[in-house]
Every structure is written in C-alpha cells, then in structure tokens.
Amino acid sequence: MDSETTSDLPSRLGRGPVLCLSGLDPSGSAGLLRDLWALQRTGHRASGLTTCLTVQNRRRCASIVGMPPGYLSDALACLVEEGWPSAIKIGLVANEAEWEDILPWLREARSQHIPIVVDPIRVPSSGGWTLPPEVRALLLEEILPLGVFWTPNIPELHWLTGQEDPLDASHQLLTEGAAGLLVKGGHDESATVWVEDAWIEKSGEHRFRRTRLGGPPRRGTGCVLSTLFAQGLAEGRAPRVAARDAGDRLSRLWTELDPEIPRH
C-alpha cells in the first residue's frame, strides 16, 4: 500500500470490535443483521459495513445490488479513525470492484496481524443469484496470498478449487496461502444426527460435532458460524479452539432463538 493511501491510518492495533462486512438481508435471517445479532448476543463489540443490498425474504432472493463506487473504502477509513477492529469477518461481497475497493485495507490489516475470516459465499442460501465468475479469480489471486482464514462449506470448496474431495481441496488452499480452514459440514445430508465441522491447518485436522437440529434448514447458519469463529480469534483463542467454540456457541444461539425446535 502506498504512503498516500496509508497516511491517515492508525499506527497501533487497539482492542476493537469484530468488524463484519456482509450483505444486508432485509428479513434479518442472514448476512449483516444476523452477524451483528450473534455478536451482541454473545457479548462482543460489533461493527459492520453493508457490502450489498438484497431484495429478499426468508424464502427467496430476487436480486442483489452492489454499493456505490468508493463507499466501502471511505467507510473503512472513517471507522478506523477510532481504531482498528480486533478481527474482520467478510461475507458476501457482490462484485470484483468492491473486493478491489477493500483490498488495500485488508493488506494493511494483515500487516497489523489482525485476523481476517473470509466466508466465500457464492450464492445466497435462498438462491436466486450467483457470484460473478471473475470474483473467484480475485479470491484466489489476491485474497488467498494474504494468509487469511476461510470458512467454506463443501460446495464452496469445490467451487474454489475444482477438487471433489474436501480434504484435497483444503490442502490445496493451504498450500496456496490460506492460514487455516473451518470447513462447515451442514451440507452433508448423509449425516442426520450430527453436523460435523472440520478445522484443517498444515499441522493437522480436527473435527467437531454439534447436534443437527430438526425441522427445515435454517438460513444464516453459515454466516453465524463464520462470525463466531472470528469472535474467538478476536478474543485471542488459538484458531483450532476458536473453530470448536464457534460450533458450541452456534448451537446455543440457535436454541435460544427458537427453544422449541426439535433435536434429532
């Protein structure tokens, strides 16, 4: 990052909030509103930037609109005037231009050793829209070398790498620069009693089980798990511990949200 871009950036890392960059789901079921809800319910400071506006309800997504050019970088500049966040979680970023807008700030955050968690959302859980293909190239060429953490589900792993086997795909991303991966297991429909998430890093693999809740699938589960993982990193927990605790916290939050939901 050149000196003109960084001249007004704070020089010291403060103990700030978890900063969430996510799309705005008007139903509150996923995206930024759900991220902030999760952090508030678990007692952590939160701040957030809207990366895109969506036309959707709890059942379907009709369309997605990106933010005006320069908005994200301007908003980030304003936020960090009061100090850097303690961790950054990135959800749906709608297009290549928006990623390029925030990329200098992500590089600066990494230079200050701030953990960054990327949830590589390709499609909203309610469907109706798909990420432009050029974003995949940017993620692999610009974001992956930064040494960030990733929280893909199994379809997203396949989309990023082309690998059918999730473990092979994870090791490919690790080789190319990922700091570690929390692979979300909710899409494994063969598991009816448990959801098994996997923490994968160069030194090994760890698996964590949480009870699969009954009833229809719940939107926002992946968003919240990624956010709670970022929270654990912000609290100074080792990545493997943060990954395990994220699943435990998610289960408690979902039970609190709807205490009558059945458990298998």
Buried (B, 14 or more C-beta within 10 A) or exposed (E): EEEEBBEEBBEEBEEBBBBBBBBBBEBBBBBBBBBBBBBEBBEBBBBBBBBBBBBBEBEEBEEBEBBEEEBBBEBBEEBBEEBBBBBBBBBBBBBBBBBEBBBBBBBBBBEEEBBBBBBBBBBBBBEBBEBEEEBBEBBBEBBBEBEBBBBBBBEBBBBBBEBEEBEEBBBBBBEEEBBBBBBBBBEBEEBEEBBBBBBBBEEEBBEBEBEBBEEEEBBBBBBBBBBBBBBBBBBEBEBBBBBBBBBEBBBBBBBEBEEEEEEE
